[in-house]
Amino acid sequence: MNRVYEFPPDTKRIIAVGDLHGDLASFEKAISIWKEQPHSQIVFLGDYADRGHRGVEILEALMELSKNEDVICLKGNH
């Protein structure tokens, strides 16, 4: 059965960001996309710092950004 879901016009756009693995450039790109979208939320799905070389910088930025109610940081996606 096909269903069509309609959202109210004031519904916020959700931007989902998958595993960053310490990739600071990808993190910064996701943030810039989010900032360009008025009335949007950004959801980070976890795996922020493993493997990559810039994980600490990502974690520091996420700690600051998470004060914003439109930023959601999940513990992990597995």
C-alpha angles and dihedrals in degrees: 000000000000118000129191117209118202120197125205113260092248093058112126120241112244120217113196119203117196131202111336096182092195095309101146094181091058091046091052091048091052091050092050091051090049093049090052091056112076116216095013136135127217122211121196111203099204137255090104104155112018121112099000130092099234101053095118091055090050092050092049092050092047091052089056095041093048088072086074112085090220092063117081121186116192122202095234144325102231 
